Amino acid sequence: MSIRIDQIKIKPEHDSREFLMREVAGRLHISEKDITDLRILKKSIDARKKPDVFLLYQVSVDVSCNEGRILKNCRIKNIFPYKETRYQLKRFVLHDAKGSNSLKKRVVSHDAKGSNSLDIGKRSSDDADGEPSFDVNGRFLSDQKKRPVIVGLGPAGLFAGLILSEAGLCPIIIERGKPASERREDVENFFETGILVPDSNVQFGEGGAGTFSDGKLNTGVHDKNGRNHFVLETFVKYGAPSEILYEAKPHIGTDRLIEVVSNIRKAIIEKGGEVRFNTKMTRLCVENGQVTGIITERTPETFGKSNDTRNYISVDATLQESDNPQIESDFQKSDDSCVSNSAEFIDTDTVILAIGHSARDTFRMLYDEKIPMSAKQFAMGFRIEHPQSFINESQYGREAAKYLPAAPYKLAYSKGERGVYSFCMCPGGFVVNASSEEGYLAVNGMSNYGRDSTNANSAIVVAVGAGEYDLNDPLGAIEYQRSIEKRAYDLCQGKIPQQLYGDFKDNRESKSYGDFESLTKGAHAFLNLRGIYSPEIEQAFIKGMDFFDRRIHGFARYDAILSGVESRTSSPVRIPRDETFQSSIHGLYPCGEGAGYAGGITSAAIDGIKVAEAVIGPDADEF
């Protein structure tokens, strides 16, 4: 048993592990030598009573003396016994009719053409007596479950894939974009040249949209089973800084997140999973309310350029070589719009749909396939920049700001007919062109791990819904979103339109920056942003800014820089699911932010874990 101590206050200028050890020993009335281990559980900043700013620590300690006696003698609040809650991974087990654990191994091989040949129930001579068979890593597979397919390699898809791989189910993950390192090259080239790769950009590719943001990991999800902490531990295991385990507002940063998500993907492959990049789902195959497979295609920009022939097979080869009549019948039923020389049928009864919030073509395909979905309310607006030093002093005070990291803020205004709030605040960051379609413009914020640029930026967004589109039309919100992005693009032919807030309020075009300049990745130009949104949304935005100025004096300063448009705050679509995490289509598992069940990296990852658990089933064994 360990001891937990809450509410340890330390002045920013005294922050060190040595000072923390002295404080803990004093609280427990023991010598520092009696503390055998000290772990920080949580660290936050209390700046509610400036200039008296403190760091607040929650720690657990192990001691060489009797814990019970210490707890009895320290009759003060904020000292408690402590036992860590750890997430338990699950392993898929098939129970036979007699109730015993009957484990059979599925052998997965690749034939000469690169197709997935699944020898169901293939067993070695050692298995003749019906005893379990394991691979060299101690994993096993059931012969009565087809390989699940995960569509999308964002946080939800990554963690669903990791859990399923640990369970021995060898998932196939398809991702329309590229590996993170190659994706970074495309993104940086887009910032410099304006040449967009439609399937490899800020929205699409390994790691999802969150990879090119701030890498924020704070979430409002409270999970008593330890999934939240498991997500953070997994990030640390694969390269993230260890302080994310206890920081109240943890972040990784784009520069480090790229390596972390790549390492998780490699772990999935090592554990038996398969990842196919540059591969997009073009059709979901359903028969009698049950998923029977998917049809995929290689994305046009990369097809024919890869040496990895296992990533695709031709339609002709499939029809000629397949021993599975289901594959032939599905291709025969397919129309020309979803079958090309790069198409492949993947036979599966389980599809985890983790497509993210920007896969508009996939939403359209699902709608055409009559998958139940609905439009939802979300929020849109502009991204705003301030000097980071101004934000630091307003949040911490001038003296404490010298010792503390770049300050975030969170603002909300709900007194009007429309809510207005800050979103995806990036301390020490950059505004980036986050477009994913030719002829349409969207912006986002991004920070590296150091958060060391001179500007802070955040989205200031206004709730939109029934006043802008028909909530009864499942694709109505997407079409409204696209119409706004089209207006923004047309203002200056793809450059990010910018305006000083004071000029926006006065409805005139800006001519130059004020006391600071924008830090923007991507071409940008001054234009009047008025008219992109309706007058009602513009007035709500201004009212919200006036209110925020009373919370952070100077927030509505004349030279605060607006960039348009912030339109990808959350998914404009919800795909309903039941208590088994399935759509009304059996075997289809809507998952993560794109399906409307998460709002950020950590919550999407947790949702991916929950969906993977549902796929594994309630009878799985913990290990």
Residue pairs with C-beta under 8 A, 6 or more apart in sequence:
1 67
1 81
1 82
1 83
2 37
2 60
2 61
2 62
2 67
2 81
2 82
2 83
2 84
3 28
3 60
3 61
3 62
3 63
3 67
3 70
3 71
3 79
3 80
3 81
3 82
4 41
4 58
4 59
4 60
4 79
4 80
4 81
4 82
5 24
5 27
5 28
5 58
5 59
5 60
5 61
5 78
5 79
5 80
6 58
6 78
6 79
6 80
7 56
7 58
7 78
8 20
8 23
8 24
8 27
8 56
8 57
8 58
8 59
9 46
9 54
9 55
9 56
9 57
10 19
10 20
10 23
10 54
10 55
10 57
11 53
11 54
11 55
12 53
12 54
12 55
12 400
12 403
12 404
13 403
15 55
15 403
17 38
20 38
20 40
20 57
20 59
21 32
21 35
21 38
22 32
23 57
24 35
24 38
24 59
24 61
25 31
25 32
25 34
25 35
27 74
27 76
27 79
28 61
28 63
28 70
28 74
28 79
29 70
29 73
29 74
30 63
30 65
30 70
33 64
34 63
34 64
34 65
35 61
35 62
35 63
35 64
36 62
36 63
36 64
37 61
37 62
38 59
38 60
38 61
39 59
39 60
39 61
40 57
40 58
40 59
40 245
40 246
41 58
41 59
41 60
41 246
42 56
42 57
42 58
42 246
42 248
43 55
43 56
43 57
43 58
43 243
43 246
43 247
43 248
44 55
44 56
44 247
44 248
44 249
45 53
45 54
45 55
45 56
45 248
45 396
45 404
46 53
46 54
46 55
46 56
47 53
47 395
47 396
47 397
47 400
50 396
50 397
50 400
51 397
51 398
51 399
51 400
53 396
53 397
53 400
53 404
58 246
60 82
60 84
63 70
67 81
71 79
71 80
71 81
85 224
85 225
85 226
85 229
86 226
86 229
86 230
87 225
87 226
87 227
87 229
87 230
87 609
88 225
88 226
88 622
88 623
89 163
89 166
89 167
89 622
89 623
90 163
90 166
90 167
90 613
90 616
90 620
90 621
90 622
90 623
91 140
91 166
91 167
91 168
91 616
91 620
91 621
91 622
91 623
92 141
92 142
92 145
92 167
92 168
92 169
92 616
92 617
92 620
93 101
93 103
93 142
93 619
93 620
93 621
94 101
94 102
94 103
94 104
94 142
94 143
94 144
94 145
95 101
95 102
95 619
96 102
101 132
101 621
102 130
102 132
103 132
103 133
103 134
103 140
103 142
104 121
104 123
104 127
104 132
104 133
104 140
104 141
104 142
104 143
104 144
105 122
105 123
105 127
105 133
105 134
105 135
105 140
105 141
105 143
106 118
106 119
106 120
106 121
106 122
106 141
106 142
106 143
106 170
107 118
107 119
107 122
108 116
108 117
108 118
108 119
108 147
108 170
108 272
109 117
109 119
110 116
110 117
110 310
111 117
111 321
113 309
113 313
113 317
113 321
114 309
114 310
114 311
114 312
114 313
115 313
115 317
115 318
115 321
115 322
115 344
116 147
116 172
116 274
116 346
118 146
118 147
120 143
121 143
123 133
124 133
126 133
127 133
132 140
133 140
134 140
135 272
137 271
139 168
139 271
139 272
140 168
141 168
141 169
141 170
141 272
142 168
142 169
145 169
145 350
146 347
146 348
146 349
146 350
147 169
147 170
147 171
147 172
147 348
148 164
148 169
148 171
148 172
148 348
148 350
148 351
148 352
148 615
149 171
149 172
149 173
149 174
149 294
149 346
149 348
149 350
149 351
149 352
150 157
150 160
150 161
150 164
150 171
150 172
150 173
150 174
150 351
150 352
150 354
151 157
151 174
151 281
151 294
151 351
151 352
151 353
151 354
151 355
151 362
152 173
152 174
152 175
152 208
152 353
152 354
152 355
152 356
152 359
152 592
152 594
153 161
153 173
153 175
153 177
153 205
153 206
153 207
153 208
153 261
153 265
153 275
153 354
154 207
154 208
154 209
154 210
154 354
154 356
154 592
154 593
154 604
155 207
155 208
155 210
155 592
155 598
155 601
155 602
155 604
155 605
155 608
156 208
156 352
156 354
156 591
156 592
156 593
156 594
156 598
156 604
156 605
156 607
156 608
156 611
157 173
157 175
157 208
157 352
157 354
157 591
157 592
157 608
158 207
158 261
158 264
158 265
158 268
158 605
158 608
159 231
159 234
159 605
159 606
159 608
159 609
159 612
160 171
160 352
160 354
160 591
160 608
160 609
160 611
160 612
160 615
161 171
161 173
161 265
161 268
161 273
161 275
161 608
161 612
162 234
162 264
162 267
162 268
162 271
163 608
163 609
163 612
163 613
163 616
164 170
164 171
164 273
164 612
164 615
164 616
165 171
165 267
165 268
165 271
165 272
165 273
166 271
167 612
167 616
167 620
168 272
169 615
169 616
170 272
170 273
170 274
171 268
171 273
171 274
171 352
172 273
172 274
172 276
172 346
172 348
173 268
173 273
173 274
173 275
173 276
174 276
174 279
174 280
174 281
174 294
174 296
174 346
175 205
175 206
175 275
175 276
175 277
175 278
175 279
176 199
176 204
176 278
176 279
176 280
176 299
176 359
177 183
177 199
177 200
177 201
177 204
177 205
177 206
177 277
177 278
177 299
178 186
178 199
178 200
178 205
178 206
178 277
178 278
178 302
179 205
179 206
179 262
179 265
179 277
180 205
180 206
180 207
180 211
180 258
180 259
180 261
180 262
181 258
181 262
182 200
182 205
183 200
183 201
183 204
183 205
183 206
183 207
183 211
184 258
186 197
186 200
186 201
186 205
187 200
187 201
187 202
187 212
189 195
190 196
190 197
190 201
190 433
190 522
191 432
191 433
191 521
191 522
194 494
194 522
194 523
196 435
196 436
196 437
196 438
197 301
198 204
198 299
198 301
198 436
198 437
198 438
199 205
199 278
199 280
199 299
199 301
200 301
201 434
201 435
201 436
202 209
202 212
202 432
202 433
202 434
202 435
202 436
202 444
203 209
203 356
203 358
203 434
203 436
203 568
204 356
204 358
204 359
204 436
205 211
206 261
206 262
206 265
206 277
207 257
207 258
207 261
208 356
208 604
209 356
209 357
209 358
209 434
209 444
209 568
210 257
210 600
210 601
210 604
211 254
211 257
211 258
211 261
212 254
212 432
212 434
212 444
212 446
213 254
213 424
213 426
213 444
213 445
213 446
213 447
214 251
214 253
214 254
214 424
214 425
214 426
214 427
214 429
214 445
214 446
214 447
214 451
215 251
215 252
215 253
215 254
215 256
215 257
215 447
215 449
215 601
216 249
216 250
216 251
216 424
216 600
216 601
217 231
217 232
217 235
217 244
217 250
217 251
217 252
217 600
217 601
217 602
218 248
218 249
218 250
218 600
218 602
219 228
219 600
219 602
219 603
219 606
220 603
221 228
221 602
221 603
221 606
222 228
223 606
227 606
227 609
227 610
228 602
228 606
229 245
230 609
231 602
231 605
231 606
231 609
232 240
232 244
232 245
232 250
232 602
233 245
234 264
235 244
235 252
235 260
236 242
236 244
236 245
238 260
238 263
238 264
238 267
239 256
239 259
239 260
239 263
240 252
240 256
240 257
240 260
241 252
241 256
241 449
243 250
244 250
244 251
244 252
249 408
251 447
251 449
251 451
252 260
252 449
253 447
253 448
253 449
253 450
253 451
254 446
254 447
254 448
255 448
255 449
256 448
256 449
265 275
268 275
269 275
276 296
276 311
276 312
277 302
277 311
278 298
278 299
278 301
278 302
278 303
278 306
278 311
279 296
279 297
279 298
279 299
279 311
279 312
280 296
280 297
280 298
280 299
280 362
281 294
281 295
281 296
281 362
281 365
282 295
282 296
282 297
282 338
282 343
282 365
283 294
283 295
283 334
283 338
283 365
283 369
284 291
284 294
284 351
284 365
284 366
284 369
284 371
284 588
285 291
285 292
285 293
285 294
285 295
285 330
285 345
286 292
286 369
286 585
286 588
289 584
289 585
289 586
290 349
290 585
290 586
290 587
291 348
291 349
291 350
291 351
291 585
291 586
291 587
291 588
292 326
292 330
292 347
292 348
292 349
293 326
293 327
293 330
293 345
293 346
293 347
293 348
294 345
294 346
294 348
294 351
295 330
295 331
295 334
295 338
295 339
295 343
295 344
295 345
295 346
296 312
296 343
296 344
296 346
297 303
297 338
297 340
297 342
297 343
297 344
298 304
298 311
298 312
298 342
303 312
303 342
312 342
312 344
313 344
314 341
314 342
314 343
315 331
315 339
315 340
315 341
315 343
318 327
318 328
318 331
318 344
318 345
319 327
319 328
319 331
322 328
324 347
326 347
327 345
327 347
330 345
331 339
331 343
331 345
348 587
349 587
350 587
350 589
350 615
351 587
351 588
351 589
352 589
352 591
352 608
352 611
352 612
352 615
353 366
353 575
353 588
353 589
353 590
353 591
353 594
353 595
354 591
354 592
354 594
354 595
354 604
354 608
355 362
355 363
355 592
355 594
355 595
356 571
356 592
356 593
356 594
357 568
357 570
357 571
357 572
357 593
357 594
358 436
358 568
358 594
359 594
360 437
360 478
360 482
363 373
363 475
363 478
363 573
364 475
366 373
366 575
367 373
367 474
367 475
371 575
371 583
371 585
371 588
372 575
372 576
372 583
372 584
372 585
373 474
373 573
373 574
373 575
373 576
374 471
374 474
374 573
374 574
374 576
375 469
375 470
375 471
375 472
375 473
375 474
375 475
375 476
375 477
375 478
375 572
375 573
375 574
376 471
376 477
376 571
376 572
376 573
376 574
376 596
377 463
377 464
377 465
377 466
377 471
377 477
378 463
378 464
378 465
378 477
378 569
378 570
378 571
378 572
379 419
379 421
379 423
379 461
379 462
379 463
379 464
379 569
379 570
380 461
380 462
380 464
380 481
380 484
380 533
380 537
380 565
380 566
380 567
380 569
381 420
381 459
381 460
381 461
381 462
381 533
381 537
381 541
381 565
381 566
382 459
382 460
382 529
382 541
382 562
382 563
382 564
382 565
382 566
383 431
383 443
383 444
383 445
383 457
383 458
383 459
383 460
383 562
383 563
383 564
383 566
384 457
384 458
384 459
384 460
384 501
384 560
384 561
384 562
384 563
385 431
385 455
385 456
385 457
385 516
385 518
385 519
385 560
385 561
385 563
386 455
386 456
386 457
386 516
386 555
386 557
386 560
387 454
387 455
387 456
387 515
387 516
388 406
388 407
388 427
388 428
388 453
388 454
388 455
388 456
389 401
389 454
390 456
390 554
391 406
391 407
391 409
391 427
391 456
391 552
392 401
392 404
392 406
392 407
393 401
394 407
394 409
394 552
394 553
394 554
394 555
395 401
395 407
395 408
395 409
395 552
396 404
396 407
401 407
405 427
405 451
406 427
406 428
406 451
406 452
406 456
407 427
407 456
408 425
408 427
409 422
409 425
409 456
409 458
409 552
410 422
410 425
411 421
411 422
411 460
411 544
411 548
411 551
411 552
411 555
412 419
412 420
412 421
412 422
413 419
413 420
413 421
413 543
413 544
413 547
413 548
414 420
415 547
416 540
416 543
416 544
417 540
418 462
418 463
418 464
418 536
418 537
418 540
419 462
419 463
420 460
420 461
420 462
420 463
420 540
420 541
420 543
420 544
420 545
420 547
421 460
421 461
421 544
422 458
422 459
422 460
422 461
422 548
423 458
423 459
423 460
423 461
423 566
423 569
424 444
424 445
424 458
424 459
424 569
425 445
425 456
425 457
425 458
425 459
426 445
426 446
426 447
426 451
426 456
426 457
426 458
427 447
427 451
427 456
428 447
428 448
428 450
428 451
428 452
428 453
428 454
428 455
428 456
429 445
429 446
429 447
429 448
429 451
429 453
429 455
429 456
429 457
429 519
430 445
430 446
430 447
430 453
430 455
430 457
430 519
430 520
430 521
431 443
431 444
431 445
431 446
431 457
431 496
431 518
431 519
431 520
431 521
431 522
431 563
432 443
432 444
432 445
432 446
432 520
432 521
432 522
433 441
433 442
433 443
433 496
433 521
433 522
433 523
434 442
434 443
434 444
434 568
435 441
435 442
435 485
435 489
435 494
436 442
437 482
437 485
439 486
439 489
440 482
440 485
440 486
440 488
440 489
441 485
441 488
441 489
441 494
441 496
441 497
441 564
441 565
442 485
442 488
442 565
442 566
442 567
442 568
443 496
443 563
443 564
443 565
443 566
444 459
444 566
444 568
445 457
445 458
445 459
446 521
447 453
453 519
454 516
454 519
455 516
455 518
455 519
457 519
459 566
459 569
460 541
460 544
460 545
460 548
460 566
461 566
461 569
462 533
462 537
462 540
462 541
462 544
464 480
464 537
465 471
467 534
467 536
468 480
468 534
469 476
469 477
469 479
469 480
470 476
471 477
473 479
474 573
475 573
477 572
477 573
478 572
478 573
480 572
481 567
481 568
481 572
484 532
484 533
484 565
484 567
485 565
485 567
487 531
487 532
487 565
488 497
488 532
488 564
488 565
491 497
491 527
491 529
491 532
491 564
492 525
492 527
494 523
495 522
495 523
495 524
495 525
496 520
496 522
496 523
496 524
496 525
496 563
496 564
497 524
497 525
497 526
497 527
497 529
497 563
497 564
498 510
498 518
498 520
498 524
498 525
498 526
498 527
498 529
498 561
498 562
498 563
498 564
499 509
499 510
499 526
499 527
499 528
499 529
499 561
499 562
499 564
500 510
500 513
500 514
500 558
500 559
500 560
500 561
500 562
501 545
501 556
501 557
501 558
501 559
501 560
501 561
501 562
502 557
502 558
502 559
502 560
503 509
503 510
503 528
503 558
504 528
504 529
504 530
504 562
505 542
505 545
507 528
507 530
508 528
509 526
509 527
509 528
510 526
511 526
512 526
513 559
513 561
514 557
514 558
514 559
515 559
516 559
516 561
518 524
518 561
518 563
520 563
524 563
529 562
529 564
530 538
532 564
532 565
533 541
545 555
545 556
546 556
548 555
548 556
549 555
549 556
570 593
570 596
570 599
571 593
571 594
571 595
571 596
573 594
573 595
573 596
574 595
574 596
575 583
575 590
575 595
575 596
576 583
576 584
576 590
577 583
577 589
577 590
577 595
577 597
578 584
580 614
581 589
581 590
581 591
581 610
581 611
581 614
582 588
582 589
582 614
583 589
583 590
589 611
589 614
589 615
590 596
590 597
591 597
591 607
591 608
591 611
592 598
592 604
592 607
592 608
593 599
593 600
593 603
593 604
597 607
598 604
598 606
598 607
613 620
